[in-house]
Every structure is written in C-alpha cells, then in structure tokens.
Amino acid sequence: MARAERTKGDSSGPGRATVARRRALAFLGKRRRRDARARDLLRGADVLAELSERDRGLVTRLVLGVTAASGELDRVIDSHLRRGARLEPRVRDALRLAAFELLYLGHRADACVSQGVELVRGVAPRAAGLANAVLHRVAEEDVPALAASHARVESRMFGASDLARVGALPRWLAERALASLGPERAAAWARRALEPAGSWVAANRARLSVDEAVVAELLERAGCAPEPGPLAGSFSLGRPAALAPSGLVERADVLPCDLAAQEVALTCAAAPGERVLEVGSGRGTKTLLLEGAAMAAGGPCEIVSVEADARRSGRAAARMEAAGVADHVRCVAADARALDSSYGSFDLVFVDAPCTGTGTLARHPEIAWSLSPEAPAELAELQGAILASAAERVGEGGRLVYATCSVLAEENERVVEAFLAGPAGAAFELVESGLTTGRPDVDTHFRACMRRR
C-alpha cells in the first residue's frame, strides 16, 4: 500500500487481542467519556510504563492516529453499515482502531481484521460477526481506494477528495487548504497530518549559557538522547519520555516547543534594551524565546506579555519566576482588542493570534474534526480586531509581527491584507511574510513582519 507503515515482526493472529491494542482501546474509551485530550491521557500514564518500548510506541500511535482520523474512519465504517444503523460506542472505538491500522499503518490485513474482531468481541460479543464483515469490506474496498488517492497525490493529479482521504481530513478543510497552499504544499501538509510529531525543545537562553554544549549535556545526562537542531538552541530528542522526570522543564532550563514556533519567535528578533509587547502569550513559551534571543544578543529586553485568560496569565507569570526573567517580563491579563494608551509604545509588537491550529494537526490530533467550516471566518474577524488594536501600540519606526499556526489564507494573508488596506494599517509597510518552510518538522506556522513608517 502506498505510504504504508509496516511493523516488523507483527505476528498478531487469531485469538485474544494483543495487550497493546487492548490498552489503546481503553485509552480511546477514556478519551471519549472524558472528552479529554489524547496526549494528556497518555502523558505519564502508569499503564504505559508496564509495556515494552515497542508496545508503548504502538499504543501511542494508535491512540493519536485514531483520534486524528476519527471522522474519516467513521465515514468509512458507516458506509458498510445498514442505513440508520447505530453502533454501541465501545464497538465503534474498536472498529475505528482496526480500520486505522488497515488504512493508515498498512499492517497485515488478516491480522488487523482478526484483532479488530477480538477487540469488538471483548466489549460486545454479539457484535463480532458485524465487525468481521465491516473490516473485511474495509480491507477489500477502502484500502485500495486510499492507495489510489495516494498515487494521485504523488503524481500531482489529485483533487480535494484525495487530499481529504490521504490526510483523514474533513472535505471542507482539504478544499480550503488546497486553495490556500496550492497543490504541492497542500499535498505535503495532508501527508504530514497523521505522522508522529517530532519531539523538540529549545534552550532557555535567557537563563543558561548560549553555549549549546551546556544544554546538550543536561539533556544527555537526563537520558533524552538530544541532537542539535537547525535553529539556535534547538534540539530533537531521541528519547522524549525521559524529559518529564528530568526536572529540566519545571526548572525552565529547556522549553518544549516545535521548530516552527521557535522560528517564528526568532523572526521577531527582539534586541537588547527594546520594549516588547507580546499579545497572546499563552503559557509563555514564546515569551521566554523572545527574552532568550535578546539575551543571546547581549542583554535583556523588557516585555509586557498580554493574555486574555487570567489563569493562563498567572501560570505564565509563575513560569517567568522559575525561568529567572521576572524582572524583565510583566504578565498582564487583558482583552487584546482594547490595548489603550496606558501601555505606552513599543519597539516590537508581536501578535501570536488565536487561530484554528491547522498547521499543528500532528501535534494536536483533536483539531481537524472539532472545527466547523465557519470557524476560520469567525477567527479572522477576531484576528483583525486584535491586529488593529496592537498596531496602535507600535512606536515610530517600530516592528509589528503577526503570527498564527494556521495554513489557511483567510487567517493569514487575508487578515494582513485587510489590515494594511484599512486605516489601522495605513502607517505600516509589509517587510516579509509567509509560512515557515524547509524545516524537518510536521508543524507549519505563518508570520508577517511589518514596519511602521
């Protein structure tokens, strides 16, 4: 099968479902009942520590993959049921898991069908026959259909329906991504949607020596198997599970952060002594990256960090204390659409806008099927209001950076174009804009850099 993943030595066959698949099914049920985030459930789960490294990997791959592909898996499964038929939720969870293996991991069809039937038998014995029939049809009809879509995508002769099937995406989202990105970038984006996200960290250069050897030694000593990345202070982790118990994150020695987000923060180029306004600070990761870039250049910058959620702002302030930068960062809970003159003017205003998150699907598997087709337009209105308000705080000759983690033009280029065409943007000129590209990661961010005349 095109683009399939094969697990060496997968000898699953008739009989009881394997421990890894049963654990994955249990996590999927827990996620559904609690409406929880899959990564949050998996992170630090004691039951995973009892498994072999290979089984832990399979459980994680299945849980995250099934979550990301849930809507497409339901479409496939429902196409083989009688009209109006309803599945007990645990049965649907089991069928989703087996269908994901068949379609997107490329495991042996006989093993996937057999294991899927056993998973269903374990939760609803009377539904085993139905499971057998449905999964055989998935193997006979949908696996070849997906392979044909992969072939069309590879040959650049594809449409939105192929893109949606390859990435297990809603059709409307595939259509808009294709219109926004063009065929080549849209194909790469869809292929990455179900890939495991890389594990990246950034050195807290506001606290530690800019000599990356210091950070590498800390990560090596913790057993994280670090490799230097393409950006200053970035590292990929060969053994990311070792990071949590190391204490490095709690002490803010390193910052978990994908490469695209690190690149956006570096694009801002905060300089020593500058006054910086950050809008949409969240947990404060980019705040620390901004401060670290200034420190690496020779000294601290002064940051006012604005976040609408008061609890997040409070947690970010505590993180600044732990990171040793509280003297240079002031965290404020406020509505970014109403940044009055009491804030003063700034050399750099960085707007990390709320968005659909469509550039981070592999890292956040719940996103694609939780969005409505109306969401991008609704967010674009909010993004425009925030950008216009933030622009008023840019001093003469100052810089304005707008960023999202979306791939959709209506949240990116269109927002910037509307801003520059309106009264709020009349004093600004666009210096640079575009998606972060050319990095070995699955995440994509957009940024536009503007300067006040």
N, C-alpha and C positions, 0 to 999 in steps of 0.2 A: 504494500500500500504506500502511496506517495506520502512523504514526510512522516512516516510512522516511527514510533519509538519501540524498540524491542528489548525486552528484559531477558538477559541471558539466564539460562537455567530455569526459566519459569515452567515448572513441571506440574502446575495445578491441573487436576483432572477430576474425574468423578469422585464423589464423596463430599464430606463436610467442607464448607468454605474455609479458606485459609485464615489464620489469625489476623494477618494484616488487613484483609478485606472485611472481616467482621469488625475490627477496630475502626476502619474507615467508615463503615456503615453506622456504627454507634455515634461517631463524631457528626456525621451528616444529620442524624436524627436529633441530636442535641442542638445543633445549629438551627435547625428548623423550628424546634419547640421554643427555643430561647430568642429566636430572631437575632442571633449573635454573629459576630464577625468570625469567619473561619480561622484566620490567623490567630486571633485572640484565644480561641479554644485550643488550638494546637500548641501555642507558645507555653512551654513549661509544663505540659500535661504529664503527670506521673506515669500514666499508662504507656506513653511512648518510650520512656526510659527503659521499660522492661523488654522492648523489642530489639532485634538486631538492627544494625545500621541500615541494611538493605530494606528491611520491613518498615522502618521509620520513614525512609525515603518514599516507599510505595504508598504508605498511609497519607503522607503529606501531599504527594502528587495527586492522589485520588480525591481527597477532600477539597483541595483548592481547585482542581480541574473541574470536578462535578459542580462546584459552586459557580465557577465562572461560566460554565456551559449550560446551566440549568434550563434556560428557556429553549435552547436548540434541542437539548436532549428530550424535553417534554414534547416538542413538536414531532420529533422522530417517533417516540414511543406512542403518542396519541394517534399517529397516522396508521398504526397497526391494531388499534382497538375499535370495537363497535362504536358507532356514533352515540354519544351520550354516556358512554361507559365511564365509571368513576373508580379510581384506584385508591385503596387504603394508603395513607401517606407513607407508611413504612415500606410498602411494596413499591411505591414509586421511587423512594430513595434507593432501594436495591436495584431496580431496573435502570435508574439513571447511572449508578455506579458501573454496572456491567456494560451498558451502552457506551459510556465514556471510554472504557478500556477498549472496546471493539473499534470505536470510531477514531479516537484521538491518541491512543497509546499503541495501537497496532499489535496487541498481544494476540496469541493464537485464538482463533475463533472458537474452536471446540472447548478450550479451557475457559474462555470468557463466558460462553453460554452455560457451561456446566456450573461454574462458580456462581454465576448470576442466579441460576435456578436454585442452588443451595442457599444462597442468601435469602431469596424470597421464601423458600421452604422454612427457613429458620424463624421468620416473623409471621408468616401466614401460609401454613402447609397446603391449604386448599387452592392457593393461587400458583402453585408450582407449575402446573400444566400451562396456564396462561403465560407465565414467564418464559417457559421453553419455546412456545410458539412465537411470542413477540421478539425474543432475542435471536431466534433463527432468521426471522424476516429482516431484522436489523443487519445481521451478518450478510444475508443474501442480496439485499436491496440497497441499504443505506451506505454500507462500507464502499461498494463500487461507485455509488453516486458521489461520495466525498472524494474518492480518488480521482474521479473525472473533474471535479471542481478544482482540486489541487493542480491537475495537469493544465487546466485552462489558465489558472492564476500564474503558473510557472511560464506559460507561453505568452503571457500578457494579452490573452484573448478571453477576457472574463467580464462578467457583469457583477452588479451588487449582490445578486443571489449567491454567486460563487464565493464572494468575499465573506458574506454572512455565514455560509456553511463552513468555510475553512477556519474562520475565527470563532465559530459558535456564537455569533453576534445577532442582535436584533436587526432585521432587514433595514429599518429606517436609519439606524446608526451606520450601517455599512454604506448606504446610499450617500449620507452626508459626509462621511469620511472620504469616500471616493471623490465627491465633488470638491472637498476641501484640499485634499492632499495630491490628487492626481493618481493615475494607475500605479506607478512604481512605488511611491511612498505608502499608498493605501494597502498595497499587497504586503509590503514589509510589516506594516502595523498590524494587519489581521493575522499574519503568520506568528507574530510575537505574542498575540493576546493570550494564548494558552501555554506559553513557555514558562518554565520556572524562572522567577525573578532572581537576579543575581543578588548577592549579599555584599553591600558596600558600606564603608564607613569613611568619615573624614576626621582627620586630626583636629582637635581643638587648638588651633594655632594662637588663640588668644590666651592660652594657658601654658601650653608646652612649647618647648624649643621648636623653631621652624625646621630643625634638622629632623628629617623624616625617619632617620635611623632610631631616634628615641621612641617614636610611636610604634615603629615596626618591632622593636624589642619588647615593648609592653604587650603587643598583640601576640607575638611569638611565644612569650612566656606564659600567656593565658591559654595557649593551645589552639589559637584561631587560624593558624596557617595563612598568614597575610601575604599578599602580593601587591607591590606598588601599582597604583592605577595611573591613568593618563593625565590626571589633574593634580595640581599641587596639594599634597596632604591626603590624597585619596588612596584607599586600599580595598582590594577584594578579599573576601575571607573564604578560605577553602573549607574551614570547619566553623560555620557561623553559630552552631549550637553552643560552642564554648564561650561565646561573648557574654551571654546573660549572667552566668555565675562569676564572671571575672571581676565585676565591680567597675569596669572601665567606663561603662555608660552612666552609671549612677554618679560617678565622680566627674563626669563630663570630660574625661580625657579624650574620648572619641565620640563621634556623633553618627549614629546610624542615618544614612542619607544616600539616596540613589545618585548616580552620576549626573543625570540631567539637572536635578535640583542644585547640586554643587556647582555645575557650570553656570546656572542662572545667577547664583549668588556671586560668583567670581566676575560675571559680566558687569555687575554693578560697580565694581572697582572702588569700594569705599576707601578713602585715603586718610592718613593720619590727620587728626585735628578737624576733620569735616564734621558738620552737623547733619545727621541722617534721620529721616523719618521712614519707618517701616510700617506699612499698612497691611494687616492680615498676618500677624506673626505666628499664630497657632501655638505650637509647643516651644517655639523659639529656636529651632534648628538653624534656619537661615540667619537669624539674629546673630548667633554665635559665628556663623561662617562670615558674615559681614565684618564683625569685630575682628575676627581672626585674620582676614585679609588686610585690614588696616594695620594690625599689629605686625604682621609679616613685612609690611612696607615701611615700618619704622616707629609706629606708635598708635595709640588708641584713637578711635573716632567716638563721637558722642551720639548715641542712638535713642530716639524716642520710638518705642515699639507699641503699636496700636492693635488691639484685638477686640472684636465685638463681644465675645464670650468672656464674662468676668472670671469664671472658674479657670478657663484656659490661660487667661492673662495672669492669674495668681500663680498657676503652676509654672508658667514661663518665668515669672519673677523669681520663684524659688530655684529654678534651674540656672538663672543668671548668677545667683548667690553661689550655688555649687560650682559653677564654672569659673568663679573669680572675676566676673566682669560687672558686678552690680554697680560699681562706682561710675561706670560709663554707659549703662543701659537703664532707661526708665520705662517700665511696662505700664501701659495705660489701657483700661477697659473703656472703649468708646465706639460710637457709631461712625464708621469711616466716611459716611455720606455727609457728615456735619463737622468737619475739621475747621473750627473757627480760628480767628486771628490770634487767639491766646497761645497757640502752638508756636507762633513765630514763623520764620522762613528757614529753609534748609538748603544745603548744597546738593544733597541727593535725597530724592523721594522714591522709595521702592514699593510698588503696589503688587503684592502677591495675592491676586484676586481669587475670590471663591469661584469655582468652576465645576464642570461635570466630571473632571478627573479622567477623561477618556484617553489621556496619554499614559495612564498608570494602571491599565487593566490587569496586567500580570501580577502586579503587587497588591491590587485591591480587587479580588475576584467578584465581589458583590456588585460592582458598579454597573456593568453593562445592562443587566436585566432589571436593575432598580430604577433606571432612568425612564422618564416619559419623553415622547417626541417634543413636548412643549418646553422641557427643561432648559435647553440651550438658549432659546429666545428669552425666557424669563431671567436667566442668569445674565445674559448680555445687557439687559436693562439695568440690572444692579451693578454690573461691572462698569458700565458707562458712567453711572452716578458717582461711584467711588473714585474713578479715574479723574473726573472733573473736579471733585472736591479736593483730592490730593494735589492736583496740579496747582491749586491756589497757594499751596504752601512751598512751592519751589521758588527759591531766590533767583535774582538776576544772574544769568549765565549758568544756573544750576541744571542738574540732570533729573529726568523722570524716567523710571524704568517700570514697565507694565509686564507682568508675567502671569501665565496660567499653566496648568498641567493638562490642558485640553489639546486635541488635534483639530478641533472644529473651527473653521474660519469665522463663523458667526460670533464666537467668543474671543477670537484672536484678532486677525487683520481687520475684520469689520468694525470691532469696537474701537480700535486705534484710528481707523479711517474716519469714523463718525466723530471721534473726539477732535482730531486735527481739523476737520471741516467745520466744526462748531465754534462758538465764541470762546469756550473754555480752552480750546487748543490753538487759538489764533497766534499766540505768542511762542509756540513751540515748533521745532522742526525735527523730523524723523532722522535719526542718525543711522540706526541699524535695526532690523527686525528679522524674525524667522524662527524656525524650530531648531532645537538643539539636535545636531546630527553628528554622525561619524564616531560615536562612542560605543563601546562594547556593552550595551545595556538594553533592557527592554522598555525603559521609560522614555517618554518624549515630553518636553516642555516647550512653551513658546515664550519669547521675550521680545519686547520692543523698547529700544533706547531712544529717548528724545532729549532735546536740549532747549532750554529757554533762551530766546534771543536777547 
